């Protein structure tokens, strides 16, 4: 059980870092909307961080569900 909590903490730190790296350099948005009016395609590292944050979010939810299931 302890290893699952350590895994969940590690995933949460990586998720926070990936979200902070992703949002760096973007303008002020309202619910994800871009107020600058410019649109650009994600490429390279920006695209990798975007998909990594999605995967880490899914992994966090799965590990949290496993943790709840094992604690019951």
C-alpha positions in Angstrom: 0.0 0.0 0.0 2.9 2.4 0.8 4.4 1.9 -2.6 1.1 2.9 -4.3 1.1 6.2 -2.2 4.7 6.9 -3.2 3.8 6.2 -6.9 0.8 8.5 -6.6 2.9 11.3 -5.1 5.6 10.9 -7.8 2.9 11.0 -10.6 1.3 14.1 -9.0 4.7 16.0 -8.9 5.4 15.1 -12.6 1.8 16.1 -13.5 2.3 19.5 -11.8 5.6 20.0 -13.5 4.2 19.1 -17.0 1.3 21.5 -16.5 3.5 24.3 -15.4 5.9 23.8 -18.4 2.9 23.6 -20.7 1.3 26.8 -19.6 4.5 28.8 -19.6 4.5 31.5 -22.3 0.7 31.4 -22.9 -1.5 34.4 -22.4 -4.2 34.9 -19.9 -7.1 32.6 -20.8 -10.6 32.3 -19.7 -11.5 28.6 -19.3 -8.8 27.7 -21.8 -9.7 30.4 -24.3 -6.9 32.4 -25.9 -7.6 36.1 -25.6 -4.7 37.0 -27.9 -6.5 35.8 -31.0 -3.4 34.0 -32.3 -3.5 30.2 -33.0 -0.4 28.0 -33.4 0.1 24.3 -33.8 1.9 22.4 -31.0 5.2 21.1 -32.2 8.2 19.2 -30.8 8.7 19.5 -27.0 5.4 21.5 -26.6 3.5 18.6 -28.2 5.3 16.0 -26.0 4.5 17.9 -22.8 0.9 18.2 -23.9 0.5 14.5 -24.4 2.6 13.7 -21.3 0.3 15.7 -19.1 -2.7 13.8 -20.5 -1.0 10.5 -19.9 0.0 11.5 -16.4 -3.5 12.7 -15.6 -4.9 9.4 -16.7 -2.2 7.5 -14.7 -3.0 9.5 -11.6 -6.7 8.7 -11.8 -6.0 5.0 -12.3 -3.5 4.8 -9.4 -6.0 6.7 -7.2 -8.8 4.2 -8.1 -6.4 1.3 -7.3 -5.5 2.9 -4.0 -9.2 3.3 -3.0 -9.9 -0.3 -4.1 -7.1 -1.7 -2.0 -7.9 0.3 1.1 -11.5 -0.9 1.2 
